[in-house]
Amino acid sequence: MSKTPGNAAQAAPLQFRRAILVAVLAAAVVSLVLLAFSWPTVTTDPKDLPIAAVGDEEQIDQIADNATDGMLYLKQIDSRAEAVRMIEEREVYGAFVPEDDPEILIAKAASPAVAQQLSSIGAQMQHSIDEQAISGFQEGTKKM
């Protein structure tokens, strides 16, 4: 059985269609796999992150107000030393210490995403403090 030019001409489009179909199906499968792995990173937000906070109820409420609802689970503690111990023992991801020299302690190796969130909250708190200081200064100069 030898191939005639007519059979070869008919087989070429069929093979071309089959190759295109296989390529399209492979691309669709790869796209679905990529979507399945990337979707959770796009749609998930941190929830109930254990964070220590040194201070009274008013200070802790201020910290909670600067965070997204439900993002932080604040544990009230008494001192910076206790906050450091809790971070080292991995009980919390970080701590807010609004004492004489305010600072945010962050366990950066635990979760870079959480470290970024805590830094963002700290920046918002600093902005709020700066606004209060400026408005207090402006009111004070008006009274002079």
Backbone torsions as a table, in degrees:
resi	resn	phi	psi	omega
1	MET	NA	110.4	177.7
2	SER	-101.5	149.8	-179.1
3	LYS	-79.4	133.7	176.5
4	THR	-93.6	157.7	178.6
5	PRO	-57.4	-29.4	179.4
6	GLY	-70.2	-41.1	178.0
7	ASN	-67.5	-39.4	178.9
8	ALA	-64.7	-39.4	180.0
9	ALA	-67.2	-34.3	179.3
10	GLN	-76.5	-34.0	-178.0
11	ALA	-72.5	-32.3	-178.0
12	ALA	-62.3	-48.5	178.5
13	PRO	-64.3	-34.2	179.1
14	LEU	-65.8	-43.5	177.7
15	GLN	-66.4	-38.7	178.2
16	PHE	-63.1	-43.8	179.0
17	ARG	-63.8	-41.5	179.6
18	ARG	-63.4	-42.1	179.4
19	ALA	-64.0	-42.6	178.1
20	ILE	-63.5	-43.6	179.8
21	LEU	-61.8	-44.4	178.6
22	VAL	-62.9	-42.7	179.8
23	ALA	-63.7	-43.0	179.9
24	VAL	-65.9	-43.3	178.7
25	LEU	-64.7	-41.4	178.2
26	ALA	-62.9	-42.6	178.2
27	ALA	-63.8	-38.5	178.8
28	ALA	-66.3	-41.8	179.2
29	VAL	-64.6	-44.7	178.7
30	VAL	-62.2	-41.4	178.8
31	SER	-62.6	-41.9	178.8
32	LEU	-65.0	-40.1	178.8
33	VAL	-64.9	-44.7	178.0
34	LEU	-61.6	-42.4	178.5
35	LEU	-63.0	-42.1	-179.5
36	ALA	-61.9	-36.8	-179.0
37	PHE	-83.6	-29.3	-177.1
38	SER	-90.4	-23.1	-176.5
39	TRP	-57.3	-46.4	-179.2
40	PRO	-61.4	-33.3	179.8
41	THR	-70.3	-26.3	-179.9
42	VAL	-82.8	-35.3	-171.2
43	THR	-98.6	-11.2	-176.8
44	THR	-94.0	143.8	175.0
45	ASP	-124.3	150.9	177.8
46	PRO	-65.1	138.8	179.4
47	LYS	-133.0	138.4	174.6
48	ASP	49.7	48.8	177.9
49	LEU	-73.6	127.3	179.1
50	PRO	-72.3	117.3	-178.9
51	ILE	-131.7	135.2	177.0
52	ALA	-87.6	149.4	178.2
53	ALA	-141.0	124.0	176.6
54	VAL	-91.9	131.4	176.8
55	GLY	138.7	-177.5	-179.4
56	ASP	-88.7	179.8	-176.8
57	GLU	-59.5	-39.5	-179.1
58	GLU	-62.4	-43.1	179.3
59	GLN	-66.9	-39.9	179.9
60	ILE	-68.2	-37.0	176.1
61	ASP	-63.3	-38.0	178.2
62	GLN	-64.3	-40.2	176.8
63	ILE	-62.9	-46.2	-179.2
64	ALA	-63.6	-34.4	179.7
65	ASP	-66.9	-27.9	-179.4
66	ASN	-85.0	-5.8	-179.4
67	ALA	-105.0	158.6	174.5
68	THR	-64.5	142.9	-179.8
69	ASP	-55.9	129.5	176.9
70	GLY	81.5	-2.1	-177.1
71	MET	-75.6	-40.2	-174.4
72	LEU	-108.7	143.2	168.2
73	TYR	-114.2	97.5	-173.7
74	LEU	-83.8	129.1	175.9
75	LYS	-108.5	116.6	-179.4
76	GLN	-75.8	128.6	179.3
77	ILE	-130.0	174.0	-172.0
78	ASP	-98.0	-26.2	-173.1
79	SER	-149.0	164.6	176.4
80	ARG	-64.3	-38.8	-179.6
81	ALA	-60.2	-40.4	177.8
82	GLU	-66.0	-37.0	177.5
83	ALA	-63.4	-44.1	178.7
84	VAL	-61.7	-43.0	179.3
85	ARG	-61.4	-43.8	-179.1
86	MET	-65.1	-37.0	177.9
87	ILE	-68.0	-44.1	-179.7
88	GLU	-63.6	-33.8	178.8
89	GLU	-89.1	6.1	177.0
90	ARG	59.3	34.4	174.5
91	GLU	-82.3	-28.1	-179.9
92	VAL	-136.4	159.3	177.4
93	TYR	-83.4	-23.0	-177.2
94	GLY	-174.1	-177.9	-179.3
95	ALA	-150.3	144.5	172.6
96	PHE	-101.5	125.0	-178.1
97	VAL	-123.9	86.3	-178.3
98	PRO	-89.7	56.9	178.4
99	GLU	-90.1	-150.8	-179.2
100	ASP	-56.9	-41.0	177.2
101	ASP	-115.9	87.6	-173.3
102	PRO	-59.9	141.4	177.3
103	GLU	-154.1	161.8	174.9
104	ILE	-119.0	121.1	177.5
105	LEU	-94.0	130.3	-175.1
106	ILE	-131.5	133.6	172.5
107	ALA	-88.4	83.5	-173.2
108	LYS	-62.6	-33.6	-178.8
109	ALA	-72.4	-21.1	-178.4
110	ALA	-68.3	-44.0	-180.0
111	SER	-164.6	109.9	178.3
112	PRO	-59.7	-34.3	179.7
113	ALA	-65.9	-42.0	178.5
114	VAL	-67.6	-40.2	177.8
115	ALA	-59.0	-40.6	178.3
116	GLN	-65.6	-42.4	179.0
117	GLN	-61.9	-45.2	-179.8
118	LEU	-64.9	-39.2	176.7
119	SER	-62.6	-38.7	178.3
120	SER	-64.7	-42.8	177.7
121	ILE	-62.8	-41.8	177.9
122	GLY	-61.2	-40.2	178.2
123	ALA	-64.9	-39.8	177.4
124	GLN	-64.0	-41.1	179.1
125	MET	-65.2	-41.4	179.1
126	GLN	-63.1	-40.5	177.8
127	HIS	-61.5	-42.8	178.5
128	SER	-62.9	-42.8	178.9
129	ILE	-64.4	-42.3	178.8
130	ASP	-61.6	-42.6	178.5
131	GLU	-62.6	-41.5	178.6
132	GLN	-64.4	-41.3	-179.9
133	ALA	-66.0	-41.8	-179.9
134	ILE	-65.9	-43.6	-179.8
135	SER	-66.3	-36.9	176.4
136	GLY	-65.2	-39.9	178.2
137	PHE	-65.5	-41.9	179.9
138	GLN	-65.5	-41.4	178.2
139	GLU	-64.7	-39.2	179.4
140	GLY	-64.6	-39.2	179.5
141	THR	-72.2	-29.0	178.0
142	LYS	-68.5	-32.4	-178.3
143	LYS	-76.7	-16.0	-178.4
144	MET	-75.1	NA	NA
